[in-house]
């Protein structure tokens, strides 16, 4: 459940008046996807429909309705062109709907959509930096480690990013639980554990991407051993290692933060190619 919906349920249970603003239809170049919702009260707002003048005016209209106590006239819908009149040059247009927060609008909440599902094996420096790099990306993250005290406290959180931690002394077993089309990043504190996870992950042809931190030498040695164990050449070729964009080089390129940003960009790029969409 998204944090926006969770807050909507909390406000409704507390009897707080609020308005939901939803992008019910989008055309052309727009800042957010159809079905995006934000939640507005007189003095608070959660979520975003894209920012800028569009969001500012939408929130102001919602608050005007709340202050006047005119929620009975909702829902209201308005078509807005994202052009010069708003001081925006997106070029598209949207249909905005203002809805009163009630049991029906909560029940009809659009299902959460994730750009990708990613298992991160390893809660070390790179794993923690990758969590920060993906902060706010609409994705589902499963963070796996065999060390109970490895995760930061508190864990990072964001309304668009779903995160769960899994403690397992047999992290390769968690691979079996990954949904078809998932991404897997292997970056544990032990090379032998990396190898075990890679062996299981590469056997799954339905995974979208399997990446492993390390040098070309580490990759070659692990693949050689996996080949001796009978893994097919087609499976071995799917291992992405070293990870990250190949053109990120030079000073600082091997720091956890830069590696994480590079890997995040690589995963976003790969996920865009798989669904045939542009990132902008």
C-alpha positions in Angstrom: 0.0 0.0 0.0 1.3 3.5 -0.9 2.0 6.0 1.8 -0.6 8.3 0.3 -3.3 5.7 0.5 -2.3 4.8 4.0 -2.5 8.4 5.1 -5.9 8.7 3.4 -7.2 5.8 5.4 -5.7 7.3 8.6 -7.3 10.7 7.9 -10.7 9.2 7.1 -10.6 7.1 10.3 -9.9 10.2 12.3 -12.7 12.1 10.6 -10.5 14.6 8.9 -11.9 16.4 5.9 -9.7 16.1 2.8 -9.7 16.2 -1.0 -8.1 13.7 -3.3 -6.7 15.1 -6.6 -6.4 12.5 -9.3 -5.0 12.6 -12.9 -7.9 10.7 -14.5 -6.6 11.1 -18.0 -3.4 12.3 -19.7 -2.5 13.2 -23.2 0.9 14.0 -24.7 3.9 15.1 -22.7 2.8 15.3 -19.0 4.7 15.2 -15.7 2.9 12.2 -14.1 1.0 9.0 -15.1 -2.7 8.5 -15.4 -4.1 7.4 -12.0 -1.6 9.4 -9.9 -3.3 10.8 -6.8 -2.3 13.3 -4.1 -4.1 14.0 -0.8 -4.8 17.5 0.4 -6.2 18.9 3.7 -6.4 22.6 4.8 -2.9 22.6 6.1 -1.1 19.5 4.6 -0.5 17.8 1.3 0.9 14.3 0.5 2.0 13.0 -2.8 2.4 14.9 -6.1 0.7 15.2 -9.4 3.8 16.7 -11.0 4.5 19.9 -9.2 4.6 23.3 -10.9 1.7 25.7 -11.5 -0.6 22.7 -12.3 -0.2 21.3 -8.8 -0.2 24.7 -7.1 -3.6 25.6 -8.6 -5.1 22.2 -8.1 -4.1 22.3 -4.4 -5.5 25.8 -4.0 -8.8 24.8 -5.5 -9.0 21.8 -3.1 -8.3 24.0 -0.1 -10.9 26.6 -1.2 -13.5 23.8 -1.3 -12.3 22.6 2.2 -12.4 26.0 3.7 -15.9 26.7 2.3 -17.2 23.3 3.3 -18.4 22.6 -0.2 -17.3 18.9 -0.5 -20.9 17.9 -1.4 -20.4 19.3 -4.9 -17.5 16.9 -5.5 -16.4 15.2 -7.7 -15.4 18.0 -10.0 -13.4 17.5 -13.2 -11.4 20.0 -15.3 -9.3 19.6 -18.5 -6.1 21.6 -18.3 -3.6 22.3 -21.1 0.0 22.4 -19.9 0.9 25.4 -21.9 1.8 29.1 -21.6 -1.3 29.9 -19.5 0.2 27.8 -16.7 3.8 28.9 -17.4 4.6 25.3 -18.4 5.8 24.0 -21.7 5.1 20.3 -21.4 2.8 20.5 -24.4 0.3 17.9 -23.2 -3.0 18.1 -21.3 -4.6 16.4 -18.3 -8.0 15.7 -16.9 -8.0 16.5 -13.1 -10.6 15.2 -10.8 -11.2 16.5 -7.3 -12.8 13.9 -5.0 -14.0 14.0 -1.4 -12.1 11.7 0.9 -14.6 9.0 1.9 -14.9 5.2 2.0 -15.8 5.0 -1.7 -12.8 7.0 -3.0 -10.5 4.9 -0.8 -12.0 1.6 -2.0 -11.6 2.8 -5.6 -7.9 3.7 -5.1 -5.8 2.8 -8.2 -3.5 -0.1 -7.5 0.1 0.6 -6.9 2.3 0.2 -9.9 6.0 -0.5 -9.6 8.5 0.2 -12.4 10.4 -2.9 -11.4 10.9 -5.4 -8.5 14.5 -5.6 -7.3 16.2 -8.0 -4.8 19.3 -6.4 -3.3 21.6 -9.1 -1.8 23.9 -7.4 0.6 23.4 -4.5 3.1 26.9 -3.2 2.9 28.1 0.2 1.6 26.9 -0.3 -2.0 23.6 -1.8 -0.9 22.9 1.1 1.4 24.0 3.7 -1.2 21.7 2.0 -3.8 18.8 2.4 -1.4 19.5 6.1 -1.3 19.8 6.3 -5.1 16.4 4.6 -5.6 14.7 6.7 -2.9 11.5 7.9 -4.4 11.6 5.6 -7.5 8.3 3.7 -7.8 9.7 0.2 -7.3 9.5 -2.7 -4.9 12.7 -3.5 -3.1 13.6 -6.7 -1.2 16.8 -6.2 0.8 18.5 -9.4 1.8 21.3 -10.1 4.2 22.6 -12.8 6.5 23.6 -10.4 9.2 20.8 -9.2 11.4 22.4 -6.0 12.3 23.4 -5.0 8.8 20.5 -2.7 7.9 20.5 1.0 8.9 18.1 2.1 11.6 15.8 3.7 10.8 15.3 2.3 7.3 14.8 4.9 4.5 11.2 5.3 3.5 9.3 7.0 0.7 5.6 6.9 -0.4 6.6 5.6 -3.9 9.2 3.0 -2.9 8.2 -0.2 -1.2 10.9 -1.8 0.9 11.1 -5.0 2.9 14.1 -6.5 4.6 14.8 -10.3 4.7 17.2 -11.9 7.1 18.3 -15.2 5.6 21.4 -17.4 6.2 20.6 -19.0 2.8 20.0 -15.9 0.6 20.0 -18.0 -2.5 16.7 -19.4 -1.4 15.2 -16.0 -1.5 15.8 -16.0 -5.3 13.1 -18.7 -5.7 10.6 -16.2 -4.2 11.3 -13.5 -6.8 8.5 -12.7 -9.1 9.0 -13.3 -12.8 10.6 -10.3 -14.4 12.4 -9.3 -11.2 15.9 -7.7 -11.1 18.6 -9.2 -8.8 21.7 -7.3 -7.6 24.3 -9.4 -5.9 26.7 -7.4 -3.6 27.2 -9.4 -0.4 30.2 -9.3 1.9 31.5 -12.7 0.7 32.5 -13.9 -2.7 31.4 -17.4 -2.1 27.9 -16.2 -1.2 27.8 -14.1 -4.3 28.6 -17.2 -6.3 25.9 -19.2 -4.7 23.3 -16.6 -5.3 24.5 -16.1 -8.9 24.2 -19.8 -9.6 20.5 -19.9 -8.5 19.6 -16.6 -10.2 21.2 -17.5 -13.6 19.1 -20.7 -13.7 16.0 -18.6 -13.7 15.4 -17.5 -17.3 12.4 -15.4 -16.3 14.5 -12.9 -14.3 14.9 -9.6 -16.2 18.4 -8.8 -15.0 21.1 -10.3 -12.8 24.0 -8.1 -11.8 26.9 -8.8 -9.5 29.4 -6.4 -8.0 33.1 -7.1 -8.8 35.9 -7.0 -11.3 36.1 -8.7 -14.6 38.5 -11.2 -12.9 35.9 -12.1 -10.3 33.3 -12.5 -13.0 35.5 -14.8 -15.0 36.4 -17.0 -12.1 32.9 -17.4 -10.9 31.5 -18.1 -14.4 34.3 -20.7 -14.9 33.2 -22.6 -11.8 29.5 -22.3 -12.7 30.3 -23.7 -16.2 32.0 -26.6 -14.6 28.8 -27.3 -12.6 26.9 -27.5 -15.8 25.3 -24.1 -16.3 24.5 -23.4 -19.9 26.4 -20.8 -21.8 23.1 -18.9 -22.4 22.6 -18.6 -18.7 26.2 -17.5 -18.0 26.0 -14.8 -20.6 23.2 -13.1 -18.7 25.4 -12.2 -15.7 26.0 -8.4 -15.7 29.4 -7.9 -14.0 31.0 -5.4 -13.4 27.8 -3.5 -12.8 26.9 0.0 -13.6 27.2 2.1 -16.8 30.5 1.4 -18.5 31.2 5.0 -19.4 31.2 6.2 -15.7 35.0 6.3 -15.1 37.7 8.5 -13.5 38.2 9.9 -10.0 35.6 8.7 -7.5 33.9 6.2 -9.9 34.5 3.3 -7.4 33.0 5.0 -4.4 29.7 3.4 -3.1 27.7 6.5 -4.0 28.9 6.7 -7.6 28.6 2.9 -8.1 25.0 3.1 -6.7 24.0 6.0 -8.9 25.5 4.2 -11.9 23.7 0.9 -11.1 20.4 2.7 -10.5 20.7 4.4 -13.9 21.5 1.0 -15.5 18.5 -0.7 -14.0 16.2 2.2 -15.0 17.6 2.1 -18.5 17.1 -1.6 -18.7 13.6 -1.4 -17.3 12.7 1.3 -19.9 13.9 -0.9 -22.7 11.8 -3.8 -21.5 8.6 -1.8 -21.5 9.4 0.4 -24.4 9.0 3.8 -22.6 11.0 6.9 -22.3 12.2 8.2 -18.9 11.2 11.7 -19.8 
